[in-house]
Amino acid sequence: MDEDTIYSMLGGESAVRGLVDRFYDLMSELPAARPIRDMHPDDLTESRDKLFKFLSGFWGGPSLYIQQYGHPMLRARHLPFRIGDSERDQWMMCMTQAIDERVENKPLADHLKMTFQRTADHMRNQHE
């Protein structure tokens, strides 16, 4: 495992999976995230697995998502869903809290939040 990847700095597979699981747990727990939770299936198993696989490769670990699904085409895959400022902010609220709870390295946590903010903003397809 390359020690200079985000994947390895986070702690590898178990840490990435833990972050993803906490993110989806928060999405289900936080009343303010109900609108984006409702955009997902009742059973989050596949959603958790896809995000884990995507982040694994995106952060320099195994390219699990690409191996199974091909190119992520992130924006295209999200186009069927209404994503405006509110949805972006709900998603970021959950991910920010998950990072705050799971990532002890503050510079790394700040980098992840900045990267996710940029990506979440790019996913918007509704401009209020």
Protein Blocks (a to p, Z undefined) as FASTA:
>chain_A
ZZkbmklmnnpjmlmmmmmmmmmmmmmmmmklmmmmmmpcfblmlmmmmmmmmmmmmnop
acfklmmnopfklmlmmmmpccdfklmmmmmmmmmmmmmmmmmblmlmmmmmmmmmmmmm
mmpcbdZZ
